[in-house]
Amino acid sequence: MAQVSYRAGLLASLPAASAGAASPFSTLDPAGPVARIIARLWWIMAGASVAITLGMIALALYCAVHPSRPAALDARKWLLGGGILFPSVVLLALLGGGAYAGWVMAARLAPPPFVVQVQARQWYWEARYPETDRPQARSVNVVHIPAAMPVEFRVSTPDVIHSFWVPRLGGKVDAVPGRINVIRLQADRPGIYRGLCAEFCGAGHAQMMLDVHAHDAARLPDVLAALPEDGAQAQPGQRSGR
């Protein structure tokens, strides 16, 4: 009976896991090159953790069945191999993978073809497009970008610390008062990618959602041309320029 219940529970969990992977906020459903690096690193970490756990269980069972054999080994070898060398190799591998993902997101490549200024406020997002034909155009809680090319997001804030995160496109970057932090992301294809503030920033934190609209490059100028400029202020909390 217990075995039947276990199998039923496992089967019931599979749709939920699949739905989580396909969620608009899932890092396991990447839609850009940076997001794929992060997802790949996650799967490597998950697989390695399972392998290490199984290895430790197997070692414990071996020691329980053959208690005399481990005891015959020099304790210093156990300490050096299991306590120093093995953790060092694992941590260095994780450091290398994380550093590479951070290097890609931190805009260390050639100048991008498209730049967006994103300003986080309590409690909404404001996007501007300084290197286009309409540098005064703005959108609230919606960011328009071209698909299939890198985009440099220059993130800032005039009030408190926020965090800009579009999970399906890549990692997050903090918006810090007095600084402009840069992250480079790319959407593989046209679509709408959900984002949010990942840093608690006050009573309206839950309202700080945004949509990143990736358009065909040929259509993007028409989209930007329809946006309001500084004189036409959209209300915070509303999405403008959809």
GIZIKA-V188341 format. One record per run of one state. SS is the DSSP state (alpha for helix, beta for strand, coil for the rest). FROM is the first residue (numbers start at 1). LEN is the number of residues. Records with the same first field share a line. If there is no record, write none. Layout:
SS: FROM-LEN + FROM-LEN
//
This chain:
coil: 1-1 + 22-11 + 66-1 + 73-2 + 106-8 + 122-2 + 129-9 + 141-1 + 147-4 + 158-4 + 166-6 + 176-5 + 186-5 + 198-7 + 208-1 + 216-1 + 226-17
alpha: 2-20 + 33-33 + 67-6 + 75-31 + 205-3 + 217-9
beta: 114-8 + 124-5 + 138-3 + 142-5 + 151-7 + 162-4 + 172-4 + 181-5 + 191-7 + 209-7
//
